[in-house]
Amino acid sequence: MLKVVSESHWDEVFDFVVHYKNAMSQTTLRYAIEKIPTYLRIYPYKA
């Protein structure tokens, strides 16, 4: 679901992912940021 929404509202999905990244599985995180612009994708993986 996050993957689909991120196509049109990537900024809101990005904020959500950054806030809840510790509660998500790695797979969920990866799928959620798949459609987010490339230059922002690395940030959620940082500690």
N, CA, C and O of each residue as an XYZ file, in Angstrom:
188
protein
N       0.818     -1.190      0.000
C       0.000      0.000      0.000
C       0.869      1.264      0.000
O       0.588      2.206     -0.741
N       1.911      1.290      0.816
C       2.798      2.457      0.843
C       3.470      2.670     -0.507
O       3.697      3.805     -0.926
N       3.782      1.582     -1.174
C       4.425      1.670     -2.484
C       3.521      2.385     -3.486
O       3.988      3.229     -4.251
N       2.258      2.058     -3.486
C       1.304      2.666     -4.415
C       1.094      4.138     -4.086
O       1.085      4.979     -4.985
N       0.929      4.452     -2.827
C       0.705      5.839     -2.409
C       1.939      6.694     -2.672
O       1.817      7.882     -2.971
N       3.121      6.102     -2.565
C       4.348      6.878     -2.747
C       4.531      7.378     -4.174
O       5.341      8.274     -4.410
N       3.798      6.821     -5.126
C       3.878      7.306     -6.501
C       3.359      8.736     -6.617
O       3.887      9.523     -7.403
N       2.340      9.078     -5.850
C       1.759     10.416     -5.949
C       2.029     11.299     -4.730
O       2.014     12.525     -4.836
N       2.275     10.686     -3.583
C       2.497     11.442     -2.340
C       3.783     10.984     -1.669
O       3.787     10.635     -0.489
N       4.867     10.987     -2.422
C       6.117     10.435     -1.898
C       6.643     11.195     -0.688
O       7.283     10.598      0.178
N       6.389     12.483     -0.610
C       6.900     13.254      0.529
C       6.228     12.840      1.844
O       6.886     12.773      2.882
N       4.934     12.566      1.800
C       4.221     12.122      2.994
C       4.629     10.701      3.382
O       4.781     10.393      4.564
N       4.802      9.850      2.393
C       5.248      8.482      2.664
C       6.658      8.496      3.239
O       6.963      7.732      4.155
N       7.512      9.353      2.713
C       8.880      9.457      3.219
C       8.880      9.854      4.696
O       9.597      9.256      5.498
N       8.088     10.846      5.054
C       7.999     11.264      6.459
C       7.489     10.124      7.345
O       7.994      9.915      8.448
N       6.497      9.396      6.861
C       5.960      8.261      7.609
C       7.021      7.181      7.808
O       7.180      6.650      8.907
N       7.740      6.864      6.744
C       8.767      5.823      6.810
C       9.880      6.218      7.767
O      10.336      5.390      8.556
N      10.321      7.456      7.713
C      11.383      7.910      8.613
C      10.914      7.818     10.064
O      11.688      7.441     10.944
N       9.679      8.154     10.310
C       9.151      8.123     11.679
C       8.991      6.696     12.207
O       9.276      6.435     13.376
N       8.539      5.773     11.357
C       8.234      4.408     11.790
C       9.236      3.363     11.308
O       8.935      2.170     11.347
N      10.405      3.774     10.860
C      11.359      2.824     10.278
C      11.796      1.741     11.260
O      12.084      0.621     10.839
N      11.852      2.040     12.539
C      12.274      1.037     13.518
C      11.192     -0.003     13.796
O      11.494     -1.081     14.308
N       9.956      0.299     13.470
C       8.857     -0.639     13.687
C       8.556     -1.478     12.447
O       7.757     -2.411     12.515
N       9.188     -1.155     11.311
C       8.940     -1.860     10.049
C       9.977     -2.945      9.814
O      11.117     -2.856     10.270
N       9.552     -3.965      9.095
C      10.521     -4.963      8.654
C      11.336     -4.360      7.508
O      10.919     -3.381      6.889
N      12.479     -4.942      7.239
C      13.351     -4.453      6.171
C      12.650     -4.530      4.815
O      12.808     -3.640      3.980
N      11.884     -5.581      4.601
C      11.167     -5.752      3.339
C      10.112     -4.668      3.159
O       9.992     -4.100      2.074
N       9.360     -4.379      4.190
C       8.343     -3.327      4.124
C       8.980     -1.983      3.832
O       8.476     -1.214      3.014
N      10.076     -1.702      4.493
C      10.788     -0.444      4.269
C      11.264     -0.340      2.826
O      11.100      0.701      2.190
N      11.845     -1.399      2.316
C      12.359     -1.397      0.946
C      11.239     -1.162     -0.069
O      11.403     -0.359     -0.989
N      10.116     -1.843      0.082
C       8.993     -1.650     -0.834
C       8.390     -0.253     -0.708
O       7.981      0.335     -1.710
N       8.332      0.275      0.488
C       7.734      1.594      0.710
C       8.526      2.694      0.025
O       7.940      3.655     -0.475
N       9.855      2.571     -0.008
C      10.667      3.647     -0.585
C      11.053      3.397     -2.040
O      11.833      4.155     -2.617
N      10.516      2.349     -2.623
C      10.865      1.996     -3.995
C      10.556      3.113     -4.995
O      11.332      3.319     -5.928
N       9.472      3.822     -4.831
C       9.055      4.866     -5.774
C       9.470      6.273     -5.348
O       9.173      7.246     -6.042
N      10.148      6.384     -4.223
C      10.628      7.676     -3.730
C      11.857      8.084     -4.542
O      12.623      7.210     -4.946
N      12.074      9.366     -4.794
C      13.241      9.800     -5.568
C      14.550      9.208     -5.030
O      14.736      9.058     -3.822
N      15.432      8.884     -5.944
C      16.673      8.186     -5.624
C      17.505      8.889     -4.566
O      18.060      8.227     -3.689
N      17.606     10.190     -4.622
C      18.473     10.905     -3.688
C      17.979     10.834     -2.241
O      18.739     11.151     -1.326
N      16.730     10.427     -2.011
C      16.198     10.306     -0.650
C      16.171      8.871     -0.134
O      15.955      8.650      1.058
N      16.384      7.914     -0.995
C      16.222      6.508     -0.607
C      17.197      6.040      0.455
O      16.836      5.189      1.268
N      18.392      6.548      0.487
C      19.397      6.068      1.434
C      19.100      6.521      2.861
O      19.478      5.832      3.808
N      18.442      7.646      3.037
C      18.233      8.223      4.366
C      17.532      7.299      5.364
O      18.011      7.188      6.493
N      16.428      6.630      5.017
C      15.771      5.775      6.016
C      16.643      4.624      6.516
O      16.382      4.081      7.590
N      17.666      4.244      5.763
C      18.528      3.143      6.181
C      19.584      3.578      7.180
O      20.189      2.734      7.841
N      19.815      4.863      7.303
C      20.803      5.354      8.264
C      20.265      5.219      9.681
O      19.056      5.267      9.906
N      21.158      5.054     10.614
C      20.766      4.851     12.021
C      20.173      6.071     12.658
O      19.803      6.036     13.832
